[in-house]
Amino acid sequence: MIYRCRILMALLILSLSLGACSASNSELMKSESNQKPVNVIVLMPVENKTKDERLQRLLSARLMEELRFKGYPQTAVAADAALHCTLQESKSSKALFYAPATVSVRCELRSTKTGETIWNAQHRSTSRSFDVMNSTLKSNGALESALEEVVGKVMETLPYGPMLRG
């Protein structure tokens, strides 16, 4: 009798556990079903709040590359959304053996039909170069390294495109 009771309890716990694992959050499902998936994104010109035009061009090229890796087509006649990015900060300085470089980027994905913001992200990164042997530190490499990290962090939160959604 006790053996049967234990088996029944174990089956009851197992079935409740499996039921809890398979239950879906209805609130999450509602919010995702209201949004139509974005299939085509057009990259708008990068707004530059700094004086570094070279970094602005690098940011545009890196964003186009990341959109391609996220599964969005490269060219299209009509787009579902527009990606607006701003290079907010780009500064580098040099000390005797140390050259920090800071880059900050903010991106916003807006619907082309309604103008509403679908997704946004912002990240700031500081890359540091140290050189004890050579007194000519190069801050350009540190800026590019910080830019790579910022774009990577911002774009990792962007949902996958139609080619990778499956």
Buried (B, 14 or more C-beta within 10 A) or exposed (E): EEEEEEEEEEEEEEEEEEEEEEEEEEEEEEEEEEEEEBBBBBBBEBEBEBEBEEBBEBBBEBBBEBBEEBBBBEEEEEBBBBBBBBBBBBBBEBEEEEBBBBBBBBBBBBBBEEEEEBBBBBBBBBBEBEEEEEEEBBBBBBBBBBBBBBBEBBBEEBBEBBEEEE
